[in-house]
Amino acid sequence: MHEFTAEVEALAQEVLAYSLDRLKNDPPLDGPRTAQDLFSELGNTITPAGLGGHDALAVFTNVLAKACISTDHPRNLAFIPSAPSEYANLFDLVVGASALYGGSWQEGAGAVFAENQALRWLSDLAGLPQSAGGVFVQGGTVGNLSALVVARAQARKKYPDAQRWVIACSEEAHSSITTAANVMDVDVLRVPVSENGKLMGDALAKAIDGLHATTSKRVFAVVATSGTTNLGIIDDLKGIGAAAHARGIWFHVDGAYGLAALCAPSVREKFAGVEDADSFIVDPHKWLFAPFDACALIYREPELAREVHTQHASYLDTLHDGSWSPSDYAIQLTRRTRGLPFWFSLAAHGTDAYTDAMEHTISVAKSAADLIRVHPNLELVCEPELSIVAFTRNGWSAKDYQSWADTLLADQVGFIPPSSHHGQSILRFAIVNPWTKVSDIKIILDRL
């Protein structure tokens, strides 16, 4: 299977041709099909004799790929999509072909060095000290969980007699916080947000003090959200950090989506307080033009994470020589060098290009809000802080929203599934793609 035969070389050319064609041409939107429908067309693709490389690739390119929605389509504005740069996508091919292992310095020193420079750029944007550092993990869920495990370990040192541990966050915090709490068997204190949707420092402080005064539970970590998934709202980072540290509590910032905009001068002041974080995450595969999957997890004091996450076994002892091994900083051992495509794009394009692309998406979001504001049938849910624009359609029920979204996808115009806010159905644009234009927004709004 390892011999590079003429057949393998021909397949390599086909794969490259497919990849380049997709990069050069506008990505198709496509859409899902049922498993029964796909099986009716393809049957069982795993056979004793094998399909052969050419036919297996044809199955993927002609059928399977078309049953997936392209996250980088300029009118895919659902959830938080992705828009990798051409350089990042191309270098992802290099990463796969290079068979790199990214768990240890010993095996992947050059790759880890490059990843760490990308992490350094993010740390500098956030204003953390030069000693800060971390690792690229699969996504925000793993990043948040890994940071919270470190936070609890530090709390156990301070309060060895605590009976029950608690994470404090807003009622709008990402679902991954609840998932982390379930995995860790801890509780969650969800604090109500202000009228403008933000978790405020004074409200957090009151809730924590009330919990500590009336129960045997103790908060070990506070999670602030820097760009909520649904509306893109940034919590009161400065006030939350002050409230947490005044009580000896770890301050973590979940910036999976929003902290990417640290590189945009027009909104940088909105993140005041992130420099006080003990840890934070940001997903380059969301709004920093990297391919799936890459979450940057960064600690103010990475040595604390190393103490908690380093795995020990006889076959791993040779790795524990003081080198920077990424597997020491999160819940993982085996890892691909998932930060390298992001590093390559940053190194190739330069950080100014990232600033320009970020500012463009924010500008398109502002224009979208302006168009909605004057639309006769639409109302903004709130003024966009970053690049998420949420709105409602007058007179529509939940069924109307879903029917409209289904038709939009079926017509290959866009992918905008409905969401909800305070029990009311809404539509939302998550604009993270620098190829999304105001004209794309107008095409969609014309159908409302």
C-alpha positions as CSV (number, residue, x, y, z in Angstrom):
1,M,0.0,0.0,0.0
2,H,3.0,2.3,0.4
3,E,4.5,2.0,-3.0
4,F,4.1,5.1,-5.1
5,T,2.9,3.4,-8.3
6,A,1.9,4.9,-11.6
7,E,-1.7,4.5,-10.5
8,V,-1.1,6.4,-7.2
9,E,0.7,9.1,-9.2
10,A,-2.3,9.5,-11.5
11,L,-4.6,9.6,-8.5
12,A,-2.4,12.3,-7.0
13,Q,-2.9,14.4,-10.1
14,E,-6.6,13.9,-10.0
15,V,-6.8,14.9,-6.3
16,L,-4.7,18.0,-7.0
17,A,-6.8,19.0,-10.0
18,Y,-10.0,18.6,-7.9
19,S,-8.6,20.7,-5.1
20,L,-7.3,23.4,-7.4
21,D,-10.5,23.6,-9.4
22,R,-12.5,24.1,-6.2
23,L,-10.1,26.8,-5.0
24,K,-10.2,28.7,-8.3
25,N,-14.0,28.5,-8.8
26,D,-16.8,29.7,-6.6
27,P,-17.7,27.0,-4.2
28,P,-21.0,25.3,-4.8
29,L,-23.6,25.6,-2.0
30,D,-25.0,22.1,-2.4
31,G,-27.0,20.5,0.4
32,P,-27.9,17.3,2.3
33,R,-29.5,14.1,1.1
34,T,-31.0,11.3,3.1
35,A,-28.9,8.2,3.9
36,Q,-31.4,6.1,2.1
37,D,-31.1,8.3,-1.0
38,L,-27.3,8.1,-1.0
39,F,-27.3,4.3,-0.5
40,S,-29.8,3.9,-3.3
41,E,-27.3,5.6,-5.6
42,L,-24.0,4.3,-4.3
43,G,-24.7,1.1,-2.5
44,N,-21.9,-0.2,-0.2
45,T,-18.7,1.7,-1.1
46,I,-16.6,-0.6,1.1
47,T,-16.0,-3.9,-0.8
48,P,-13.5,-6.8,-0.6
49,A,-11.8,-5.9,-3.9
50,G,-11.9,-2.1,-3.5
51,L,-13.2,0.5,-5.9
52,G,-9.8,1.7,-7.0
53,G,-8.6,5.2,-6.4
54,H,-10.1,6.8,-9.5
55,D,-13.6,5.4,-8.9
56,A,-13.5,6.1,-5.1
57,L,-12.5,9.7,-5.9
58,A,-15.4,9.9,-8.4
59,V,-17.8,8.7,-5.8
60,F,-16.7,11.5,-3.5
61,T,-16.5,14.3,-6.0
62,N,-19.6,13.5,-7.9
63,V,-21.9,12.4,-5.1
64,L,-20.7,12.6,-1.5
65,A,-19.2,16.1,-1.7
66,K,-22.3,17.4,-3.3
67,A,-24.4,16.2,-0.3
68,C,-22.4,18.5,2.0
69,I,-23.0,22.2,2.4
70,S,-19.9,24.3,1.6
71,T,-19.1,26.3,4.7
72,D,-17.0,28.8,2.6
73,H,-19.8,29.7,0.2
74,P,-20.2,33.6,0.4
75,R,-24.0,33.2,1.2
76,N,-23.5,30.5,3.7
77,L,-24.2,32.7,6.7
78,A,-25.4,29.9,9.1
79,F,-24.2,29.1,12.6
80,I,-20.5,30.3,12.5
81,P,-19.3,29.2,9.0
82,S,-15.7,29.1,7.8
83,A,-13.7,30.7,5.0
84,P,-10.1,29.4,4.8
85,S,-7.7,31.4,2.7
86,E,-6.4,29.7,-0.4
87,Y,-2.9,29.6,1.2
88,A,-4.3,27.9,4.3
89,N,-6.2,25.3,2.2
90,L,-3.3,24.5,0.1
91,F,-1.0,24.1,3.0
92,D,-3.5,21.8,4.7
93,L,-2.6,19.4,1.8
94,V,1.0,19.7,2.7
95,V,0.3,19.0,6.3
96,G,-1.6,15.8,5.4
97,A,1.1,14.7,2.9
98,S,3.9,15.3,5.4
99,A,2.7,12.8,8.0
100,L,3.6,15.2,10.8
101,Y,3.0,14.3,14.4
102,G,2.2,17.4,16.6
103,G,2.1,16.0,20.1
104,S,5.7,16.4,21.1
105,W,8.6,18.7,20.4
106,Q,10.9,15.7,19.9
107,E,8.9,14.5,16.9
108,G,7.6,17.8,15.5
109,A,9.9,20.6,16.6
110,G,9.7,22.6,13.4
111,A,6.0,22.4,13.2
112,V,5.5,23.2,16.9
113,F,7.8,26.2,16.5
114,A,5.7,27.6,13.7
115,E,2.4,26.9,15.6
116,N,3.8,28.7,18.6
117,Q,4.6,31.8,16.6
118,A,0.9,31.9,15.5
119,L,-0.1,31.5,19.1
120,R,2.3,34.3,20.0
121,W,0.6,36.7,17.6
122,L,-2.7,36.0,19.2
123,S,-1.3,36.4,22.7
124,D,0.2,39.7,21.8
125,L,-3.1,40.9,20.3
126,A,-4.8,40.1,23.6
127,G,-2.1,41.8,25.6
128,L,-0.9,38.8,27.6
129,P,2.7,38.6,28.9
130,Q,5.5,37.1,26.8
131,S,5.4,34.0,29.1
132,A,1.9,33.1,27.8
133,G,1.5,30.2,25.5
134,G,-0.7,27.2,24.7
135,V,-1.7,24.8,22.0
136,F,-4.0,24.3,19.1
137,V,-6.8,21.8,19.9
138,Q,-9.7,20.4,17.9
139,G,-12.3,23.1,18.7
140,G,-13.8,25.4,21.3
141,T,-15.4,22.6,23.3
142,V,-12.0,20.9,23.9
143,G,-10.3,24.2,24.5
144,N,-12.8,25.3,27.1
145,L,-12.8,22.0,28.8
146,S,-9.0,21.8,28.9
147,A,-8.8,25.3,30.4
148,L,-11.4,24.6,33.0
149,V,-9.7,21.5,34.1
150,V,-6.6,23.6,34.9
151,A,-8.7,26.2,36.7
152,R,-10.2,23.5,39.0
153,A,-6.8,22.1,39.7
154,Q,-5.6,25.6,40.9
155,A,-8.8,26.0,43.0
156,R,-8.2,22.6,44.7
157,K,-4.8,23.9,45.9
158,K,-6.5,27.0,47.5
159,Y,-9.6,25.4,48.8
160,P,-8.9,21.7,49.6
161,D,-12.0,21.4,51.7
162,A,-14.5,22.6,49.1
163,Q,-17.5,20.3,48.8
164,R,-18.8,21.1,45.3
165,W,-17.2,23.0,42.5
166,V,-19.0,25.5,40.3
167,I,-18.4,27.3,37.0
168,A,-19.9,30.8,36.8
169,C,-21.0,32.2,33.4
170,S,-23.8,34.1,31.7
171,E,-27.1,32.6,30.7
172,E,-26.0,33.2,27.1
173,A,-22.7,31.3,27.5
174,H,-21.9,28.7,24.8
175,S,-23.3,25.1,25.2
176,S,-19.8,23.8,25.5
177,I,-19.6,25.2,29.1
178,T,-22.5,23.0,30.1
179,T,-20.8,20.1,28.3
180,A,-17.6,20.7,30.2
181,A,-19.4,20.9,33.5
182,N,-21.1,17.5,32.8
183,V,-17.8,15.9,31.9
184,M,-16.1,17.3,35.0
185,D,-19.1,16.6,37.3
186,V,-19.4,20.2,38.5
187,D,-22.3,22.7,38.6
188,V,-22.9,25.8,36.5
189,L,-24.1,29.1,38.0
190,R,-25.8,31.0,35.1
191,V,-26.0,34.7,35.8
192,P,-28.7,36.8,34.1
193,V,-27.4,39.3,31.5
194,S,-28.1,43.0,31.2
195,E,-30.8,44.5,28.9
196,N,-28.2,44.6,26.1
197,G,-27.3,40.9,26.6
198,K,-24.0,41.3,28.4
199,L,-22.8,39.6,31.6
200,M,-21.7,42.5,33.8
201,G,-19.1,42.3,36.5
202,D,-21.3,43.6,39.3
203,A,-24.1,41.1,38.6
204,L,-21.5,38.3,38.5
205,A,-20.0,39.4,41.8
206,K,-23.4,39.5,43.5
207,A,-24.3,36.1,42.2
208,I,-21.0,34.5,43.3
209,D,-21.1,36.1,46.8
210,G,-24.6,35.0,47.2
211,L,-23.7,31.4,46.3
212,H,-20.7,31.3,48.6
213,A,-22.7,32.8,51.5
214,T,-25.6,30.4,51.3
215,T,-24.2,27.1,50.2
216,S,-21.1,24.9,50.6
217,K,-20.4,25.2,46.9
218,R,-17.4,27.2,45.5
219,V,-16.9,28.9,42.2
220,F,-13.5,27.8,40.7
221,A,-13.8,29.5,37.3
222,V,-15.6,32.4,35.7
223,V,-16.2,32.2,31.9
224,A,-16.8,35.4,30.0
225,T,-18.0,35.2,26.4
226,S,-16.3,37.5,23.9
227,G,-18.8,37.3,21.0
228,T,-21.8,35.1,21.7
229,T,-22.6,32.6,19.0
230,N,-26.2,33.7,18.5
231,L,-25.9,37.5,18.6
232,G,-22.2,38.2,18.7
233,I,-22.4,40.1,22.1
234,I,-19.2,40.8,24.1
235,D,-19.5,40.5,27.9
236,D,-18.1,43.1,30.3
237,L,-14.6,41.6,30.2
238,K,-13.0,44.2,32.4
239,G,-15.6,44.1,35.1
240,I,-15.8,40.3,35.0
241,G,-12.0,39.9,35.3
242,A,-11.9,42.2,38.3
243,A,-14.8,40.4,40.0
244,A,-13.1,37.0,39.5
245,H,-9.6,38.0,40.6
246,A,-10.9,39.9,43.6
247,R,-12.3,36.5,44.8
248,G,-9.3,34.4,43.8
249,I,-11.1,32.8,40.9
250,W,-9.7,31.8,37.5
251,F,-10.9,34.1,34.7
252,H,-11.4,32.4,31.3
253,V,-12.6,34.1,28.1
254,D,-14.5,32.0,25.6
255,G,-13.7,34.0,22.4
256,A,-14.1,31.1,20.0
257,Y,-15.8,33.4,17.5
258,G,-15.4,36.9,18.6
259,L,-11.8,37.3,19.8
260,A,-10.6,36.9,16.2
261,A,-11.5,40.6,15.8
262,L,-8.7,41.6,18.2
263,C,-6.8,42.2,14.9
264,A,-9.4,44.8,13.8
265,P,-8.6,48.3,15.1
266,S,-12.2,49.5,14.7
267,V,-13.5,47.2,17.4
268,R,-10.3,46.5,19.5
269,E,-11.6,48.6,22.4
270,K,-14.6,46.3,22.8
271,F,-12.2,43.6,24.2
272,A,-10.8,45.7,27.0
273,G,-10.2,43.4,29.9
274,V,-9.1,40.3,27.9
275,E,-5.5,41.1,28.9
276,D,-6.5,40.1,32.5
277,A,-7.5,36.6,31.4
278,D,-5.9,33.5,32.9
279,S,-6.8,31.7,29.7
280,F,-8.7,32.2,26.5
281,I,-9.7,30.5,23.3
282,V,-10.2,31.6,19.8
283,D,-11.0,29.4,16.8
284,P,-9.1,30.4,13.6
285,H,-11.4,28.1,11.7
286,K,-14.2,30.4,12.4
287,W,-13.1,34.0,11.6
288,L,-9.4,33.8,11.0
289,F,-9.5,32.1,7.6
290,A,-8.1,28.7,8.6
291,P,-9.5,25.3,7.7
292,F,-11.2,23.0,10.2
293,D,-10.2,22.2,12.9
294,A,-8.1,24.7,14.9
295,C,-8.9,26.2,18.3
296,A,-6.1,28.3,19.8
297,L,-6.0,27.7,23.6
298,I,-3.7,30.1,25.4
299,Y,-2.8,30.3,29.1
300,R,-1.3,33.3,31.0
301,E,0.9,30.8,32.9
302,P,1.2,27.7,30.7
303,E,3.3,25.9,33.3
304,L,0.1,25.4,35.3
305,A,-1.5,23.6,32.4
306,R,1.6,21.5,31.9
307,E,1.3,20.3,35.6
308,V,-2.2,19.2,35.0
309,H,-2.3,17.8,31.4
310,T,1.1,16.1,31.0
311,Q,0.5,12.3,30.6
312,H,3.0,10.0,32.3
313,A,3.9,6.5,31.1
314,S,7.1,4.5,30.6
315,Y,7.0,5.0,26.9
316,L,6.5,8.8,27.3
317,D,9.3,9.5,29.8
318,T,11.7,10.3,27.0
319,L,9.6,13.2,26.0
320,H,9.7,14.9,29.4
321,D,12.9,16.8,28.9
322,G,11.6,20.3,29.4
323,S,10.8,20.8,25.7
324,W,7.5,22.4,24.7
325,S,5.3,19.4,23.8
326,P,1.8,20.5,22.8
327,S,0.2,17.4,24.4
328,D,1.2,18.8,27.8
329,Y,-1.3,21.7,27.6
330,A,-4.7,20.2,26.8
331,I,-6.8,17.0,27.0
332,Q,-5.0,15.2,24.1
333,L,-2.0,13.2,23.4
334,T,-2.1,12.3,19.7
335,R,-2.6,15.4,17.6
336,R,-2.2,16.6,14.0
337,T,-0.3,19.9,13.5
338,R,-3.7,21.6,13.1
339,G,-2.2,25.1,13.6
340,L,0.1,24.9,10.6
341,P,-2.3,26.0,7.9
342,F,-3.2,29.0,10.0
343,W,0.5,29.8,10.5
344,F,1.3,29.4,6.8
345,S,-1.5,31.8,5.8
346,L,-0.4,34.3,8.4
347,A,3.2,34.1,7.4
348,A,2.5,34.3,3.7
349,H,-0.2,37.0,3.7
350,G,1.1,39.1,6.6
351,T,-1.0,40.3,9.5
352,D,-2.0,43.5,7.7
353,A,-4.0,41.4,5.2
354,Y,-5.8,39.8,8.2
355,T,-6.7,43.2,9.5
356,D,-8.0,44.2,6.1
357,A,-10.1,41.0,5.7
358,M,-11.5,41.4,9.3
359,E,-12.4,45.0,8.8
360,H,-14.2,44.1,5.5
361,T,-16.4,41.5,7.2
362,I,-17.3,44.0,9.9
363,S,-18.1,46.6,7.3
364,V,-20.4,44.2,5.4
365,A,-22.2,43.4,8.7
366,K,-22.8,47.1,9.3
367,S,-24.1,47.5,5.7
368,A,-26.4,44.5,6.3
369,A,-27.8,46.1,9.4
370,D,-28.4,49.3,7.5
371,L,-30.3,47.4,4.8
372,I,-32.4,45.6,7.4
373,R,-33.1,48.8,9.2
374,V,-34.9,50.3,6.2
375,H,-36.5,47.1,5.0
376,P,-40.3,47.3,5.3
377,N,-40.7,43.8,6.6
378,L,-37.7,43.4,8.9
379,E,-36.5,44.5,12.4
380,L,-33.1,44.2,13.9
381,V,-32.9,42.2,17.1
382,C,-30.0,44.3,18.3
383,E,-27.3,46.5,16.9
384,P,-24.4,44.2,15.8
385,E,-21.2,44.5,17.9
386,L,-19.1,42.4,15.5
387,S,-20.2,40.6,12.4
388,I,-23.4,38.8,13.5
389,V,-26.6,40.5,12.3
390,A,-29.8,39.1,13.8
391,F,-33.3,40.2,12.7
392,T,-37.0,39.2,12.6
393,R,-39.6,39.1,9.8
394,N,-42.8,40.8,10.7
395,G,-45.8,38.5,10.9
396,W,-43.9,35.2,10.5
397,S,-44.3,32.1,12.6
398,A,-41.6,29.6,13.3
399,K,-43.0,27.5,10.5
400,D,-42.6,30.4,8.1
401,Y,-39.0,31.0,9.0
402,Q,-38.2,27.3,8.4
403,S,-40.0,27.1,5.1
404,W,-38.2,30.2,3.8
405,A,-34.8,28.8,4.9
406,D,-35.5,25.5,3.2
407,T,-36.6,27.1,0.0
408,L,-33.5,29.4,0.0
409,L,-31.2,26.4,0.3
410,A,-33.2,24.3,-2.3
411,D,-32.9,27.2,-4.7
412,Q,-29.1,27.3,-4.0
413,V,-29.3,31.0,-3.0
414,G,-28.0,30.7,0.5
415,F,-27.9,28.8,3.8
416,I,-29.6,30.8,6.6
417,P,-31.4,28.4,9.0
418,P,-33.6,30.1,11.7
419,S,-32.4,30.5,15.2
420,S,-34.3,31.9,18.3
421,H,-33.9,34.5,20.9
422,H,-36.0,34.7,24.1
423,G,-38.3,32.1,22.5
424,Q,-38.9,34.1,19.3
425,S,-37.7,32.8,15.9
426,I,-35.1,35.0,14.3
427,L,-32.8,35.0,11.3
428,R,-29.1,35.8,11.6
429,F,-26.2,36.5,9.3
430,A,-22.8,35.3,10.6
431,I,-20.5,37.2,8.3
432,V,-17.0,35.7,8.6
433,N,-16.2,35.3,4.9
434,P,-14.2,38.1,3.3
435,W,-15.7,37.0,-0.1
436,T,-19.2,37.9,1.2
437,K,-20.3,41.1,-0.5
438,V,-23.1,43.6,0.3
439,S,-24.6,42.4,-3.0
440,D,-24.9,38.9,-1.5
441,I,-26.8,40.3,1.4
442,K,-29.1,42.1,-1.0
443,I,-29.9,38.9,-2.9
444,I,-31.1,37.3,0.3
445,L,-33.0,40.3,1.6
446,D,-34.8,40.6,-1.6
447,R,-36.5,37.3,-0.8
448,L,-37.9,38.6,2.4
